[in-house]
Amino acid sequence: MQDKTLAQVWAMALGGVLVLVGLVGFLVEPSFAVGDDAQRGTLILFDINGWHNVVHLLSGVVGLAMAGTAANARLFSIGYGAVYVLVTILGFAVGDGGLLLSLIPINTADNLLHLAIAVAGIAIGLASPAAAAGRRPATA
């Protein structure tokens, strides 16, 4: 791990946690109902359903896949952070107990976590070099 950038560690850690949360989430609430029929379960403090679990799984897999290189991990950290800024804004707009895109249940705890992930991801990505220590990025 000593030759990994902070962004690579972040992408691996966040990716692993998201995959785990996605899998455990299916044990709590596997429903894929939408709109007015959407069901929600609670995992710790956070609202989830089948769609939310899929988002966690896919996001986690992307994080794990991009953790392999410093440049990709930096891109993941900043990009994922930027997406989560938007998700946070949308989450606060729909309000506590609302549905994002009529699919994904969200509550205030989700919104605060998404905000923390957004800020941390962007900060970590900006603080991390595009190449690991001792390596130079490839030139064209």
N, C-alpha and C positions, 0 to 999 in steps of 0.2 A: 504494500500500500504506500510505501514511502515515495514511489515514483509517480503517484497519482496526484492530479490537481484537486483542489477543493471542489471544483465543479464535477469531477469524476466521482468523488466520494459522495457528493450530494445526489447525483443521478443514480448511483447504485443504491444508496440508502432510501431515497424517496421512491425509486422504482420498486425496490423490494417490499417496502411498507405498503405501497399501493396495490401490488399484486396480492399480498396477504390480506389486506382489507377487502379487496374485491372477492376473494375466495370465501372468506369468513362471512361477508355480507350475504352471500347466497344462502348460507345456513339461517340467517336472520330473516331476510325478506327476498325471496326469489321472483316476486311478481313482476310481470312486464305489462301490466294494464296501464292505459294512458288516459289523459284528460281527467274527467270527473270520476272515472273508475280507478284511477291510479291509487295504489296502496302504498303505504310507507311503513317501514320498520325503523327501529332505533338501534343503532350500534354505538354503544357508549352514550354520547350525547347527540349523535349525528343522524339525520334522516337519510334513509337509503331505500332503494328498491332494485329490481333486476337491472334497469337501465343505468342507475347510478353505479352498480357493481361492475357492469361492463366498462363504463368510463374509467373506473379505477383500474381494472385489469389492463385495458389497452394503454392507458397512460403509464402504468408501471412497466409494461413490456417495452414501451418506447424508451423510457428512462434507462432501463437495464441495457437495451440495445445500443443506446447512444453513449453509455458510460465508458466504452472501450477506448475512445481517443479523447484527448484534451479538447480539441476543437469541437467535436460533436457534443461532448458533455457541456461545454460552455454554451453552445447553441441551444441545447435542451434547457439548461438552467434559465437563460434569458427568455427564450421562446415560451417555455411553460409558464414562467413568471408573468409574462405579458398576457398570455391567454387567461391566467387566473386573475389578473387585474380585471379583465372583462367579465369573467364569471362572477367575481365579487360584486361588481357594479350591478350586473343583472340580478344576482341573488338578493341584494338589498332592495332593488327595484320591485321584485315580485313579493318581497316581504317574508316574514317568518311563517312557515307552513305553506309556502307557495310551491309552484312547480316551474322549473326551468324548461322552456320549450314544450310544455304540457307533458313532460316525460319524467323529469328528475325532481324528486322532492328535496326541498332545501329548507333549512332553518337558520336561525341566527348563529348557532354554533358552527354550522357549515361555512357561513359567510365569513366569520372571524378566522377560521382555520384557512380558508382559501386566501384571505388577505395576508395572513402570516406566510403562507407558502409562496405567494406572489412576491412579497417584499424580499423574503430570504432568497428565493431563486434568482431574482434579478441582481441582488447584491452579490451573491456568490458567483454568478456568471460574470459580472463586471469585474470582480476582484480576481478572477482566475485567468491565467494566461491561456492562449490558444494552443500552446504546446507544453507538454510535460517538461519538467526540469531536466536539463541535459540533452534535450532533443530539439531539433530545429524543424519547423514546419516545412513540408515539401514545397518546392518551387516549381512553377510551370515552365 
